[in-house]
C-alpha cells in the first residue's frame, strides 16, 4: 500500500498540480473567478499530495528505518487524538524492535480510531519503553491485543498491561511476558 501510494498516486497528483500551475501561468487573461477556481484546484491537489505522503509513511512496513523512531512516531500519530511525549536519553531498541514499536503504536491507533471512543491517547516513548495510555474504557479489544502480542513476539519485545480493560500498555525490549 505504501509503495502504491508513493509510486503511483503521489506522482499522478503532483503531475496534475504541475499542469494546473502551468495553466495558471500561461493564461494571463483569466477573469478573477476562473483564477480563483484554478487556485482552489491547486490547493486541493497540494492537500491531497500531503495526505498521500502521510498515508504512505504511516503504512510503510519499514517506517522506522526510513525515518528514525522519533519521526516515525510523530508521523504515525499525526492527525489523531494523541499526545506524544519523548523522554530524554538514547533509545535502547534494536532496529527490529523499533519497527515493532512503530507497528504496535500504529495498530493501536487504528483500533482506537475505529472504536470512536472519546478522549485522547497518551504515548510516552522512553529510551527503553513505550507506554500507551487511554482514558477509561480501555485501549484495545481482545483481537487487537492478540495482534499486538504477535507483533511483540516477532520483534523481540515484551508487552505488559495492567488489567483486562487494557487501559495502559507498555512495550519493552525482551521476550513477551504478562
Helices and strands as residue ranges (DSSP letters): H 2-4, I 5-9, H 10-26, H 32-59, H 63-67, H 69-77, E 82-86, H 95-115, E 121-126, E 129-133, H 142-154, E 157-161, E 168-173
